[in-house]
């Protein structure tokens, strides 16, 4: 069983819009965990995954625009992580659709691990950069 994600101040990037988006993403993933545990219909799962993909795209755009504005030196690597995430999620979606088996535990574990690590490690890099180099 996959453990729900918990957002805490410890993983705050101290940028309210980004923190709110992270909290929303965690909530969507937790909804997926709940639906998976309740053995929801594949259509319901795919709808939630679609919501996650859409919101992830919105979040990535917001974050990447901010990183450009901050002249974040590791922007390319951060952007590549976002692209790799979207590609991996797309593969999971194709698998869900072709096998009609709903959400795999592998996908849930990937989402859980990726978001927790991305927010608590990768995003902390730009949070530190922002703190050391506040925007004018």
Beta strands, then each sheet from edge to edge (+ up, - down):
end
